[in-house]
Amino acid sequence: MRGSLSTLRKRHGFTLIELLVVIAIIGILGGASFGGYQHFIEQARKKNATEVCMQIKTAWTNFHREIGFWPDEYGIASAGVKQMDTDMCLVLGKAKLLDVFYIDDDARNNGLKSNKQNEAELKYGLLDPIGKKRFDNGRSGSQVTDHLYQFVLDTNEDGVLDGADGMPAALIRGRTIRGDVAVWCWPEDDELRSEGETYAQSW
């Protein structure tokens, strides 16, 4: 009886193996939940990017409807892929069709608003989530400007967005895209981009 009591007294704590097993289980569960969390964050970013694409598309569509044509300012009327740089943000901001930041170099202000706190948009224009992440990580130049929102306008006004308007063949993929505007942003993977895979789109 005395021997069994002494054995019970010695079993107060966990053994090293038990502790390692518990730590391993916690690590596995934590890793699995972190992966799910990262997936959730990425899906939220894509959803946000899609909403921005829709806002840009709506802004350019309303711009065309209000004026009745694509003006030549900043090459808007020319065919080809354009990006939401500071010039394009200025056009839509001035028309009060999109809530964007811009550099206001006019002393009279023209009813535009400036926000000096958003350095990324002031310097480059409307960046997608990947562009913003790159900017926050200290990158600059083409590494950031590759992730401005892209768009094509129906410059020949035939109701179809195609090669004549500058729509990339990789994005058309044999489809007929009808409308006034197509907006998209690219994924981070260059191979997916070359295959015409978008990060988010609206057309």
VOKOLTI-623626 format. One record per residue (C-alpha): residue number from 0; residue in one letter; chain; z, x, y. Coordinates in nm, 3 decimals, decimal comma. Example, Ala and Ser with C-alpha at 12.3 -4.5 7.8 and 13.67 -1.06 7.14 Angstrom:
<nodes>
+-----+-----+-------+---------+---------+---------+
|   n | res | chain |       w |       u |       v |
+-----+-----+-------+---------+---------+---------+
|   0 |   a |     A |   0,780 |   1,230 |  -0,450 |
|   1 |   s |     A |   0,714 |   1,367 |  -0,106 |
+-----+-----+-------+---------+---------+---------+
</nodes>
This chain:
<nodes>
+-----+-----+-------+---------+---------+---------+
|   n | res | chain |       w |       u |       v |
+-----+-----+-------+---------+---------+---------+
|   0 |   m |     A |   0,000 |   0,000 |   0,000 |
|   1 |   r |     A |   0,087 |   0,282 |   0,237 |
|   2 |   g |     A |  -0,253 |   0,444 |   0,176 |
|   3 |   s |     A |  -0,446 |   0,125 |   0,262 |
|   4 |   l |     A |  -0,250 |   0,083 |   0,589 |
|   5 |   s |     A |  -0,332 |   0,435 |   0,696 |
|   6 |   t |     A |  -0,698 |   0,365 |   0,624 |
|   7 |   l |     A |  -0,687 |   0,053 |   0,842 |
|   8 |   r |     A |  -0,520 |   0,245 |   1,125 |
|   9 |   k |     A |  -0,802 |   0,503 |   1,124 |
|  10 |   r |     A |  -1,076 |   0,236 |   1,161 |
|  11 |   h |     A |  -1,012 |   0,151 |   1,525 |
|  12 |   g |     A |  -1,343 |   0,272 |   1,679 |
|  13 |   f |     A |  -1,715 |   0,287 |   1,600 |
|  14 |   t |     A |  -1,860 |   0,575 |   1,406 |
|  15 |   l |     A |  -2,129 |   0,791 |   1,565 |
|  16 |   i |     A |  -2,397 |   0,632 |   1,346 |
|  17 |   e |     A |  -2,291 |   0,281 |   1,448 |
|  18 |   l |     A |  -2,304 |   0,377 |   1,816 |
|  19 |   l |     A |  -2,650 |   0,529 |   1,774 |
|  20 |   v |     A |  -2,774 |   0,214 |   1,598 |
|  21 |   v |     A |  -2,639 |  -0,006 |   1,879 |
|  22 |   i |     A |  -2,799 |   0,218 |   2,144 |
|  23 |   a |     A |  -3,130 |   0,212 |   1,956 |
|  24 |   i |     A |  -3,124 |  -0,170 |   1,934 |
|  25 |   i |     A |  -3,044 |  -0,201 |   2,306 |
|  26 |   g |     A |  -3,326 |   0,044 |   2,385 |
|  27 |   i |     A |  -3,579 |  -0,153 |   2,179 |
|  28 |   l |     A |  -3,477 |  -0,484 |   2,334 |
|  29 |   g |     A |  -3,483 |  -0,332 |   2,684 |
|  30 |   g |     A |  -3,828 |  -0,181 |   2,628 |
|  31 |   a |     A |  -3,967 |  -0,510 |   2,499 |
|  32 |   s |     A |  -3,828 |  -0,708 |   2,792 |
|  33 |   f |     A |  -3,953 |  -0,447 |   3,043 |
|  34 |   g |     A |  -4,305 |  -0,475 |   2,900 |
|  35 |   g |     A |  -4,292 |  -0,852 |   2,940 |
|  36 |   y |     A |  -4,158 |  -0,813 |   3,293 |
|  37 |   q |     A |  -4,441 |  -0,574 |   3,386 |
|  38 |   h |     A |  -4,695 |  -0,821 |   3,246 |
|  39 |   f |     A |  -4,538 |  -1,100 |   3,454 |
|  40 |   i |     A |  -4,556 |  -0,885 |   3,771 |
|  41 |   e |     A |  -4,921 |  -0,798 |   3,705 |
|  42 |   q |     A |  -5,014 |  -1,163 |   3,650 |
|  43 |   a |     A |  -4,842 |  -1,252 |   3,979 |
|  44 |   r |     A |  -5,044 |  -0,981 |   4,159 |
|  45 |   k |     A |  -5,369 |  -1,111 |   4,013 |
|  46 |   k |     A |  -5,282 |  -1,466 |   4,113 |
|  47 |   n |     A |  -5,205 |  -1,351 |   4,467 |
|  48 |   a |     A |  -5,534 |  -1,157 |   4,481 |
|  49 |   t |     A |  -5,727 |  -1,465 |   4,364 |
|  50 |   e |     A |  -5,563 |  -1,673 |   4,638 |
|  51 |   v |     A |  -5,665 |  -1,414 |   4,900 |
|  52 |   c |     A |  -6,023 |  -1,421 |   4,764 |
|  53 |   m |     A |  -6,024 |  -1,800 |   4,805 |
|  54 |   q |     A |  -5,886 |  -1,773 |   5,161 |
|  55 |   i |     A |  -6,156 |  -1,521 |   5,258 |
|  56 |   k |     A |  -6,427 |  -1,737 |   5,100 |
|  57 |   t |     A |  -6,302 |  -2,046 |   5,285 |
|  58 |   a |     A |  -6,285 |  -1,854 |   5,614 |
|  59 |   w |     A |  -6,645 |  -1,729 |   5,591 |
|  60 |   t |     A |  -6,768 |  -2,072 |   5,475 |
|  61 |   n |     A |  -6,602 |  -2,238 |   5,775 |
|  62 |   f |     A |  -6,737 |  -1,963 |   6,002 |
|  63 |   h |     A |  -7,092 |  -2,045 |   5,890 |
|  64 |   r |     A |  -7,041 |  -2,421 |   5,917 |
|  65 |   e |     A |  -6,902 |  -2,397 |   6,271 |
|  66 |   i |     A |  -7,180 |  -2,173 |   6,403 |
|  67 |   g |     A |  -7,463 |  -2,290 |   6,178 |
|  68 |   f |     A |  -7,593 |  -1,940 |   6,095 |
|  69 |   w |     A |  -7,479 |  -1,584 |   6,022 |
|  70 |   p |     A |  -7,472 |  -1,388 |   6,349 |
|  71 |   d |     A |  -7,580 |  -1,024 |   6,376 |
|  72 |   e |     A |  -7,241 |  -0,901 |   6,500 |
|  73 |   y |     A |  -7,120 |  -0,610 |   6,281 |
|  74 |   g |     A |  -7,419 |  -0,663 |   6,050 |
|  75 |   i |     A |  -7,293 |  -0,997 |   5,922 |
|  76 |   a |     A |  -7,644 |  -1,140 |   5,896 |
|  77 |   s |     A |  -7,774 |  -0,849 |   5,689 |
|  78 |   a |     A |  -7,791 |  -0,866 |   5,310 |
|  79 |   g |     A |  -7,563 |  -0,653 |   5,097 |
|  80 |   v |     A |  -7,207 |  -0,610 |   4,978 |
|  81 |   k |     A |  -6,959 |  -0,603 |   5,265 |
|  82 |   q |     A |  -6,588 |  -0,535 |   5,271 |
|  83 |   m |     A |  -6,297 |  -0,682 |   5,461 |
|  84 |   d |     A |  -6,253 |  -0,379 |   5,686 |
|  85 |   t |     A |  -6,101 |  -0,398 |   6,036 |
|  86 |   d |     A |  -6,434 |  -0,515 |   6,186 |
|  87 |   m |     A |  -6,465 |  -0,810 |   5,949 |
|  88 |   c |     A |  -6,097 |  -0,891 |   5,994 |
|  89 |   l |     A |  -6,157 |  -0,891 |   6,369 |
|  90 |   v |     A |  -6,444 |  -1,142 |   6,336 |
|  91 |   l |     A |  -6,241 |  -1,389 |   6,130 |
|  92 |   g |     A |  -5,925 |  -1,326 |   6,333 |
|  93 |   k |     A |  -6,106 |  -1,390 |   6,660 |
|  94 |   a |     A |  -6,245 |  -1,715 |   6,519 |
|  95 |   k |     A |  -5,888 |  -1,803 |   6,409 |
|  96 |   l |     A |  -6,011 |  -1,870 |   6,055 |
|  97 |   l |     A |  -5,799 |  -1,613 |   5,872 |
|  98 |   d |     A |  -5,449 |  -1,485 |   5,937 |
|  99 |   v |     A |  -5,519 |  -1,112 |   5,942 |
| 100 |   f |     A |  -5,392 |  -0,804 |   6,120 |
| 101 |   y |     A |  -5,625 |  -0,593 |   6,329 |
| 102 |   i |     A |  -5,633 |  -0,333 |   6,603 |
| 103 |   d |     A |  -5,644 |  -0,511 |   6,936 |
| 104 |   d |     A |  -5,804 |  -0,277 |   7,188 |
| 105 |   d |     A |  -5,879 |  -0,548 |   7,444 |
| 106 |   a |     A |  -5,628 |  -0,564 |   7,732 |
| 107 |   r |     A |  -5,699 |  -0,935 |   7,781 |
| 108 |   n |     A |  -5,598 |  -0,992 |   7,417 |
| 109 |   n |     A |  -5,855 |  -1,275 |   7,369 |
| 110 |   g |     A |  -5,589 |  -1,484 |   7,199 |
| 111 |   l |     A |  -5,572 |  -1,240 |   6,908 |
| 112 |   k |     A |  -5,249 |  -1,115 |   6,762 |
| 113 |   s |     A |  -5,155 |  -0,762 |   6,668 |
| 114 |   n |     A |  -4,889 |  -0,647 |   6,425 |
| 115 |   k |     A |  -4,829 |  -0,272 |   6,442 |
| 116 |   q |     A |  -4,590 |  -0,286 |   6,146 |
| 117 |   n |     A |  -4,866 |  -0,342 |   5,889 |
| 118 |   e |     A |  -5,020 |   0,006 |   5,892 |
| 119 |   a |     A |  -5,236 |  -0,045 |   5,583 |
| 120 |   e |     A |  -5,423 |  -0,345 |   5,724 |
| 121 |   l |     A |  -5,444 |  -0,193 |   6,072 |
| 122 |   k |     A |  -5,596 |   0,127 |   5,935 |
| 123 |   y |     A |  -5,824 |  -0,006 |   5,661 |
| 124 |   g |     A |  -5,843 |  -0,388 |   5,660 |
| 125 |   l |     A |  -5,753 |  -0,636 |   5,386 |
| 126 |   l |     A |  -5,646 |  -0,432 |   5,083 |
| 127 |   d |     A |  -5,608 |  -0,582 |   4,737 |
| 128 |   p |     A |  -5,283 |  -0,518 |   4,539 |
| 129 |   i |     A |  -5,419 |  -0,193 |   4,392 |
| 130 |   g |     A |  -5,523 |  -0,066 |   4,736 |
| 131 |   k |     A |  -5,182 |  -0,150 |   4,880 |
| 132 |   k |     A |  -5,011 |   0,032 |   4,592 |
| 133 |   r |     A |  -5,229 |   0,338 |   4,650 |
| 134 |   f |     A |  -5,159 |   0,330 |   5,024 |
| 135 |   d |     A |  -4,783 |   0,303 |   4,961 |
| 136 |   n |     A |  -4,809 |   0,604 |   4,726 |
| 137 |   g |     A |  -4,955 |   0,816 |   5,007 |
| 138 |   r |     A |  -5,321 |   0,808 |   4,907 |
| 139 |   s |     A |  -5,594 |   0,776 |   5,167 |
| 140 |   g |     A |  -5,971 |   0,764 |   5,223 |
| 141 |   s |     A |  -6,198 |   0,631 |   4,949 |
| 142 |   q |     A |  -5,907 |   0,596 |   4,706 |
| 143 |   v |     A |  -5,782 |   0,317 |   4,931 |
| 144 |   t |     A |  -6,107 |   0,178 |   5,078 |
| 145 |   d |     A |  -6,245 |   0,124 |   4,725 |
| 146 |   h |     A |  -5,989 |  -0,156 |   4,708 |
| 147 |   l |     A |  -6,076 |  -0,356 |   5,016 |
| 148 |   y |     A |  -6,177 |  -0,713 |   4,930 |
| 149 |   q |     A |  -6,557 |  -0,725 |   4,881 |
| 150 |   f |     A |  -6,789 |  -1,012 |   4,965 |
| 151 |   v |     A |  -7,153 |  -1,119 |   4,978 |
| 152 |   l |     A |  -7,291 |  -1,389 |   5,207 |
| 153 |   d |     A |  -7,588 |  -1,617 |   5,144 |
| 154 |   t |     A |  -7,790 |  -1,440 |   5,413 |
| 155 |   n |     A |  -8,123 |  -1,607 |   5,329 |
| 156 |   e |     A |  -7,944 |  -1,944 |   5,324 |
| 157 |   d |     A |  -8,108 |  -2,072 |   5,005 |
| 158 |   g |     A |  -7,778 |  -2,189 |   4,857 |
| 159 |   v |     A |  -7,780 |  -1,922 |   4,584 |
| 160 |   l |     A |  -7,604 |  -1,586 |   4,584 |
| 161 |   d |     A |  -7,838 |  -1,340 |   4,414 |
| 162 |   g |     A |  -7,989 |  -0,993 |   4,442 |
| 163 |   a |     A |  -8,179 |  -1,090 |   4,757 |
| 164 |   d |     A |  -7,841 |  -1,138 |   4,929 |
| 165 |   g |     A |  -7,711 |  -0,812 |   4,783 |
| 166 |   m |     A |  -7,508 |  -0,961 |   4,499 |
| 167 |   p |     A |  -7,450 |  -0,686 |   4,238 |
| 168 |   a |     A |  -7,639 |  -0,749 |   3,914 |
| 169 |   a |     A |  -7,327 |  -0,663 |   3,711 |
| 170 |   l |     A |  -7,147 |  -0,957 |   3,872 |
| 171 |   i |     A |  -7,437 |  -1,202 |   3,836 |
| 172 |   r |     A |  -7,478 |  -1,137 |   3,459 |
| 173 |   g |     A |  -7,773 |  -1,372 |   3,433 |
| 174 |   r |     A |  -7,584 |  -1,661 |   3,593 |
| 175 |   t |     A |  -7,686 |  -1,868 |   3,893 |
| 176 |   i |     A |  -7,409 |  -1,843 |   4,152 |
| 177 |   r |     A |  -7,438 |  -2,124 |   4,403 |
| 178 |   g |     A |  -7,261 |  -2,125 |   4,739 |
| 179 |   d |     A |  -7,237 |  -1,953 |   5,076 |
| 180 |   v |     A |  -6,991 |  -1,677 |   4,987 |
| 181 |   a |     A |  -6,873 |  -1,473 |   4,689 |
| 182 |   v |     A |  -6,550 |  -1,271 |   4,721 |
| 183 |   w |     A |  -6,390 |  -1,033 |   4,473 |
| 184 |   c |     A |  -6,181 |  -0,719 |   4,431 |
| 185 |   w |     A |  -6,210 |  -0,448 |   4,169 |
| 186 |   p |     A |  -5,979 |  -0,337 |   3,886 |
| 187 |   e |     A |  -5,829 |   0,011 |   3,887 |
| 188 |   d |     A |  -6,025 |   0,117 |   3,578 |
| 189 |   d |     A |  -6,363 |   0,258 |   3,692 |
| 190 |   e |     A |  -6,525 |   0,181 |   3,356 |
| 191 |   l |     A |  -6,434 |  -0,188 |   3,383 |
| 192 |   r |     A |  -6,561 |  -0,186 |   3,740 |
| 193 |   s |     A |  -6,899 |  -0,043 |   3,635 |
| 194 |   e |     A |  -6,924 |  -0,319 |   3,374 |
| 195 |   g |     A |  -6,875 |  -0,582 |   3,645 |
| 196 |   e |     A |  -6,518 |  -0,679 |   3,553 |
| 197 |   t |     A |  -6,329 |  -0,799 |   3,860 |
| 198 |   y |     A |  -5,956 |  -0,789 |   3,928 |
| 199 |   a |     A |  -5,983 |  -1,126 |   4,105 |
| 200 |   q |     A |  -6,274 |  -1,334 |   4,232 |
| 201 |   s |     A |  -6,380 |  -1,656 |   4,403 |
| 202 |   w |     A |  -6,732 |  -1,804 |   4,408 |
+-----+-----+-------+---------+---------+---------+
</nodes>
